[in-house]
Amino acid sequence: MIDQRERLAREGMYRPEFEGDACGVGMVAATDGQPSRRVVQSAIDALKAVWHRGAVDADGKTGDGAGLHVDLPARFFDDAISAGGHRVMPNRLAVGMIFLPRTDLGAQEACRTIVESEIIEAGYTIYGWRQVPVDVSVIGLKAQATRPEIEQIMIAGPLPDTVDAAEFEKNLYLVRRRIEKRVIAEQVQGFYICSLSCRSIIYKGLFLAESLSDFYPDLKDDRFTSRVAIFHQRYSTNTFPQWWLAQPFRCLAHNGEINTIRGNKNWMLSHEIKMASLAFGEQSEDIKPVIPAGASDTAALDAVFEAICRSGRDAPTAKLMLVPEAWSDEDTPPNHLAMYKYLASVMEPWDGPAALAMTDGRWAVAGVDRNALRPLRYTQTSDGLLIVGSETGMVQIPETNVVAKGRMGPGQMIAVDLDSGVLLEDRAIKDRISGEADYAGMIGQFIKIEDLEAPKTEALRFDRAELTRRQVAAGQTLEDMELILSPMVETAKEAIGSM
């Protein structure tokens, strides 16, 4: 590798001063689908191991952001509800992890009122608020200066036999979007909902990766068990570090960048009109715009990913829609090709270097972009763990316990169905999704431009003198006609020129 670098440097293709690391991302999942403390602890250990992938402020304690996304620990919150003097009901439990403006007590109370009113309006019962214990000694001065008030709201939802978890999660998504829109309308700054879910909870902030479980002592509690844990250490390359921009976001964590972000955002303004009405009916206006103003590229990707999952598609399908592999008529299996052609008609790809760890509550998924420009390595153990991350060796595993390991190739992904306890590799995932619908039949109904009737020849609308007058009025010149319009008409291509 050193010789290769020296050769590239001599040829002017490599300069060491431009070399740098990026975010650290990954996940730990139980391949049998059973929650355990080991999953959470392994993710905390892995996050500490990728500390070097994040930036550190001059104060030595403020980081670009780190966080952990785990299953909602029901026993932990049942005990918290009981400790608050409430009786735990048999209803489905949901918890919101919320950042409130710390220094403006009036704004704090206004936010709590909005949150409570929307939850009650949705027909749910509020157990109460819980102030999240934090150790501020482990964060730096800059992180402390912008630190929000961090609280959790505990909710009793519908009974399990009346509404399933997926439907409850969808309703909570709508509640959260209504809350966010009302807070924006009130022009309150410093409010952010990290998670509002019956399935999972997110702990994150502007601290170093090694300080996560010190800042949030909750994460050291043995009652914090999970089937999946997604972790992220941020390296802020294009946005100023902020508490709310720390990852993971609601469904995914991402190392990389989305190079097509401007086009993707513009296309979503078009897609969300039909997508929202089909999936959310009369409540479709509650989720618009799908991508909130000021969102980073990853926050925007997460917002669309979440909307797709809440509208009924699973996480592996959402990944294939948004970050597909490279495919062609010659090299792609026919069933996969039909699937990709259909998905491409639904959503444009979000292209750019990407290593992703994702969950929709049922599926734990890790995957890379079509060029695998950000690394993901995986290890499967004999005692039921799948460890995926930016580097190998993040969790200490005896070699005798390793069943399989490797690096994910371009466009590949790996997933665990947490409900059934089944691990699926790349080909099996795509075979499953491509077999769920008659994609070949659907793309067979596509109307191609070449199949349309040729336009009828129209009669000339203007004589030459009138046409010239209108062209001059529009600012067209003879040069425009000869060098730009003529090649477009004759070759059906844009003219190429240089100065």
N, C-alpha and C positions, 0 to 999 in steps of 0.2 A: 504493500500500500504506500509506503514511504517513497519507494522508487517511482511509483506511478505518479505521485504528487509532484515529485521533482521534475519528471518528464513533462507533465502538463504545465508546470510553472515555467520551464524553459521555453515552451511553445506559446506562452502567453495565454493559456486557457485556464489558469488557476492562480489565485492570489490568496495566500493564507489569511490575510487581514480581513477578507470577506467571509471567512468561514464562521459559522455560529450555530448554536443549538436552537431548538424550538420548544414548544410546550411539551410537558410530559402528560400522557393520557393512558388510561387503561381501565380494565375491569376485572373483578374476580367473581365467578359464578359457581354455584353448587350444581354439578351436573345431574344430581338426583332430585333437584328441586326442593330440597329440605333446608329451611333456614338454620343458620348456625352462627355462633359467635366468631368462629374461625374465619368466615368470609369477611366480616367487618374488620377484624384485626389484620388479616392479610392485606386488605386494601389500604389500611393505615400504614402498614409497613412498606408497601409498594410505593405509596405516595412519598414517604420519607426518602426512599431510595432514588427518586427522580428529582430531588430538591435542586440539583444543579441545572435543571432545565428551566428554572424560573429566575427572573431578575430579582435583585435585592437592592433596596434603597440604601443611601449612605448611612442611615441610622442603624442599619444592620438587622432590623426587625420587620420593616415594612416590605411585603412582597407584592408581586403583581396580582396575586390571588391564588387561592387553592381551595379545594372543596371535596365533598364526598356525598354521593347519592346512594341511599340505602332503602331497603324495605321499611315500611312503617312498623316500628316495634310495638305491637298492640299491648303487650303485658306492661311495658314501661309506661305507656300513657294511661292505661287502666289504673295503675297505681297512682299516677299523678292526679287523675280525676278524683279518685277516692280520697287522696290527701287533701284535695281542695274542698272536701265536704259534700261531694256529689255522689249519687248512686250511678254506677256504670250500667247503662241500659243495654239490652240485647241488639240494639240497632248497629248498623255499620258505623265504624269509627273513621273520622277524617281529621287531619291536622293541617293547619296552615303555618308555614314558617315565614315570618313577615319582618321586613326591615321598616322601621318607623323613623321619622325625623327626630333625632335625639334631643336637640337643643330648643325645639319649638313645641312646648307642651300643648298649646292650642291646636297646632296642626296634628299632633299625635292623637288628641281626642277626636278631632274631626275624622281622621282616618279610621280609628276604631269604630266610630259611629257608622261610617259608610260600610265597613266590613260586616259589622253585625246586622245592619239593616238588610243587606243583600242576602246574607245567609238565612235570615229569618224569612225574608220574602220568598226564598226558594222552598220553604217548608221544613227546614232543618232546625234542630235544637242546639243551642250553644251551651257547652259545659262551663266554659270560662276561658280566661287568658292565663298563660303561663309565661313568666319572665325567664328567658333562657339563661342559665348560669354561664358566665364567661369570665375568663382570667385575662384582664387587660394588660397584665405585666409582660405578656409575651409578644405584644404588638408594638410597633414603632410609633414615633410621634405623628407622622403623617397619617398612618392608619387610624390612630386614636382621634386625630382632629376631624376625620370624616366618618368616624364609626357611627352607625345607626343604633337606635334602640332595637333590640332583637327580642321578639316575643312570638309565642305560639298560641293559636286559637284552636281549641279542641271542640269537635262537632259530633253530634249524634245524627246520623243520616237515616235513610230508610231501613226497614227490616230486611235481612238478607233474603227472605223468601219472596219479597215483593219487587226488588230491584237488584240486578246483579252488579258486580263490581265495575264492569266496563261501562254500564249505563250511568252509575253513580259518578264515575270518573269523568264522563262526558258532561254531566250536569255541573260538577265542580269546576270544570274548565269554563263553562258558560258563566258561572257565578264569578269566577276570578276575572274574566274579561269585563264583566259589568262593573266590578269594583274598580278595576284599572281605569276605565273610561270616566267614571264619576270622580275619581281622584284627580285625573288630568283636568276635568272640567272645573274642579275647585282650585286648580293651579297650586297644588301642594307639591313641594319638592322633597326628595329624600324618602319616598315611599316605594317599596318594591316587595312583591310576593315571590319568595324563592320557590315555594311549592305550596300547593293546596290540593291535597290528594288523600284518597283512602288507601292507596297502595304504597306510597313512598314518601320520603322526606329528604331535604337537601340541607346540609350544613356547609357554609362557605364563607369566605371573607378575605380581607387584605392582610394575610399573615404568611409566614413561611410555611412550606409544606410540613416541616417537622413540628410545627406548632399547632396543627389542626386540633389534635385531641387534647392539647393543653388548654387552648383557648375555649374549646367546647368540652367540658368534662363529661357531658352526656355520653359522648362516644366511648368513654372508658367503662361505661356501665355494662355488666354482663348481660343485662336484659336486652341490650341492643344486638339483636340477631337479624340475619338477612339471608336471602337466597342469592342476591346479587349486590355488588357494591361497585359503583363507577367512581373513579378518582381522577383529579386533574390538577396539574401545577401549571399556572399560566405564565407565558412570556409575552408581554404586551408589545406587539410590534407596530400596530397602527392605531391604537387608541390609548388614551390616558387611563391608568389603572383606577378603577372604581369598585366599591364593594359589590354593586349589583352585577358588574360585568365579570366577576369571578365565576369560574365554572366548577361543576357541571351546571347546565341550564336544566329546564324541566324534564327533558327527555334524553339529551345527549351531551357529550363532551367531545371536543374537537381539537386536534393539533393540525394546524395548516392555515390555509387561507382560501377564500372563495374568489377566484379571479373574475367570475362572471356576475358578481353580486349586483351591479347596477341593472343589468338586463333581467336578472332573476326577480329583483324587486318590482320592476316595471311589469313583468309578465304576471306576477302574483296579483297586481291590482286588477288585471283582467280575469284571471282564473277564479279569484275569491268570490266574484259575483255569482257564478254558477255553482262552484264547489260548496259555498256556504248555504245556498238555498236548498240544494239537494240533501245535504247532510243534517242541517240544523233547522230547516223549515222556517217557521215564523220567528225563530230566535236568531236567524242568520245575521241580522244587523249587529247583534251583540259581539260578534267576533271580528268585525271589520274595523280597521284594517288588520289583516292577519299578522302582518309585520309591523310592530310598533315603531314610531318615529325614534330616531337616534340609536336603533339597534345596530350592534356590530355585525360583521358577516356571519359569525357563528350564532349569535342571538337570532338573526333573521332565519338562518337555516333551521334552528331549533323550533322557532315559531311555526314554520311551515310543516316540519316533521310532526310536531304535536298536533296541528290541525288535521293532518292526514290520519294520524292514529286515532284521534277522537272521533273522526268521521266514519270509522269502522274498519280501516285497513290495519294490518299488524306491522310491527317494526321492521321485519325483514323486507316486506313489500315496499314500505316507505323508503327504505334505504335504496332499493333497486330503482325506484322512481326518481329519487333525487340525485343519487351518486351511483349511476350504473357502471358496469364494466364496458370496455371498448368492444363493440360487436360489429360484425359485417355479414353480408349474405354468404360469403364463402366459408368462413371459419367457425361460425356459431351454430350449435345444434338447432335443428328446425323448430323444436318446441320452445327453446329459449329465444330464438330469433323472433318468432311471432309475439312472444311476451314483450320483448324489448321494443318492438315496433309499436305495439299498442300503448305501452307505458310512455314512450316518447311522444305519442300524440296527446297524452294527458298532461305531461309536465316536462318542461325543458330541464336538462341536467344542470346541476350546480357544480361547475367544474373548478378544479384547482387542487393543489396538494391537500390531502385529507386523510387523517387517521381518526376513526370515529369509534366511540363506545356509546351504545344506545340501549334504551329500554322503554317499553310501553307498559310495564307492569307485569306482563306475562312473558315476554321474550327478552332475553339478554343477548345483544348482538354487538359484534365488533367487525369493522370492515375498513377498507381503504379505497382510495380513488382509482380511476381507471389506469393510472400510470404508477401507482404505488409510490408516490413521491414523498410520503411520510411513512416511516417504518412502523409495523406492528408485528410483534412476536408473541407466540402463544405456547403455553405448556399445559398439558392435560395430565393429571395425576391419578394414581390408582386409588386414592382415597376420596375421589369425587370433587376435585377442584379444576376449574378452567381458569387459567391466569393469562390475561392478554394485556400487552402494554408496549410502550415505546421502546423498551429495552428488555433484554432477558436477564434473569437473575434478580429481579426486583423483590421476589419473595424467596426465601431460602427453602429449597425443596431438595431432599435427598435424591440423588440420581436414581436410586433403586425404586423410587416412587413415581418416576416419570414414565408415562405410557406413550405419549407422543409430544413432539415439540417441533417448531419450525417458524418460518417467516411467511406472512401472508403476501401472496402475489398480487399483481395488478387486478383491481376490481373484485378481489375475493372477500369473503366474509365467513364468519363462524358464529353459530348461535346456539343457545340453550332454550328449549321450551320449558320454562320453570314450572308450569302446571303439570306437565306429564313427566318431567325429569328426563328429557331426551336431548342429547347433543347432536347437532347436525352440522356437517361441514359444507363447504361452498356448493359443490355439485348437487348434494341432496336438498339444500335449501332452494336452489333455483329449479330443480325438478319438481319440488312440491308446489311452488308458486305457479310455475308454468302449467301445472296440471289442474289448477283450481278453477280455470275458466277456459272457454273455447276461444283462445286468443286468435288462432288461425281464422276462425269463422268471423270474428269481429273485424280483423284487419282486411278480410276479404270484402267487406262492405265499404271500405274507404273509397272515396271518390278522388281520383288523381286528376291533376290539371290537364294532362294529355288526353284524358277521357272526355273532357268537356267539349261541347260542340264549338266548332270554330266560329268566331264572331262574324256576323254578316258585314259585308262592305257597306260603309256608311257614305251617304252623299256628302260632298264637300259643303261645309257650312259657310265658308268665307271665300271671297275671291282673293287673288294674290295681293291686291292693294290693301284690302281690309286686314288680311292676315299679317302683312308687314307692319301695319299701324299698331296692331295689338301686340306683336312681338316687341316692338320698340317700347311700347307702354309698359310691358312686363320686364324690361331691362335685358332682354335677350340680344345677343350679338351674333354676327356671322361666325365668329370663332366658336361660340357655344354650339351652333348648328353643325359646323364641320368637324370639330374636334371632340365633342362630347355626345351630342344626340345622334349623329350619323352612325358612329361605331356601336352605340347601344341598339339601334334599330337593325343594323346589318348583322351583328354578331351575337346579340342578346347578352352582351357583357358590358360592364362599366368600363369606360375609357381609362387608360392608364397614361399618366404623364409625369413629368418631372421638371424641376427648375434648376 
